[in-house]
């Protein structure tokens, strides 16, 4: 057995190749997030619109603000994804598929959670809002672990902190302010940050749709 | 270029090898989940003990903090014992991704539960629904990564439980929670433990042969 060969029969070159492949997969996964980061911005705007409608234009069917805005958000997201998918030249590796799975399942879980709470009139509970932020934090945290992305880990921590803060503050006004900050500032800022990173990189190597 | 060869130079053998490698990776990922199947079983039992204790001593506020802490202590003791016996987590990309999903789910649930208990919000419907949703989301992501139908069904059971919590009368919420612990936690844990035994028997058979 050669000096640089391991017991498993893997040479140093094999190891270097594997590490390079893993790094490429992680980079591609981040590009995937960057390419889809418009969704964060979109949902930040959707949430802000619904919040403003409910609080400042309640006489214009305020009780329908969230159902209408959320449905519009879902339609716009699906339309955007369809347009993106028709764009050729994007490959998809395992890491991209995992990250896609994380956000897809988060969307599914959150969708049925929100719909159930609104239909049964439980959306006023603090634990409902805290649950939403925790769910978002969990998805960001899993994605950050998969992509080894410190910035996304920070975003996850901010969502978790928001969820905990809702319980700690225990007031309607504070819950409103926290929700506004998380949806308006954290979500949109992260979306804009990821969008800012995406064009520089996708022009070089392509990404995953 | 032979007719067996594609335009990008990938031969049929290459493709067969790639598919075989992917199947091996998926199997490795499932094995890593199966190896930790006892954790589902353990937490199912712990939660049922907590529910039973809470029913008997509803005026004692420390039921859940003590039960959850005992669960963590037990989990770490069993983990340490298994590590001593040579049981280790698989190092494949899928195995690590699934581990990341469960770690982040654990952290999310822990932060959420502690904050809600400290602020006396653990009785809210949205609180219980959110916990079921977190676990369902983790199962769903893991099922997507491992392409494991059985786990996908378990995810469906958890998500359905989360929805049911909003819709059933308040007196049935506890029954939903107990059903989730029995079917989504204990039964799945037993199934995973049974699969681990099957895998061990196959390995032992191959070694003897």
Interface residues (C-beta under 8 A of the other chain):
Chain A: X22 X25 X94 X95 X97 X98 X101 X102 X104 X105 X106 X108 X109 X110 X112 X113 X116 X117 X119 X120 X122 X123 X125 X126 X127 X128 X130 X131 X134 X135 X137 X138 X139 X141 X142 X145 X146 X156 X160 X163 X164 X167 X168 X170
Chain B: X93 X94 X97 X100 X101 X103 X104 X105 X107 X108 X111 X112 X115 X116 X118 X119 X121 X124 X125 X126 X127 X129 X130 X133 X134 X136 X137 X138 X140 X141 X144 X145 X155 X159 X162 X163 X166 X167
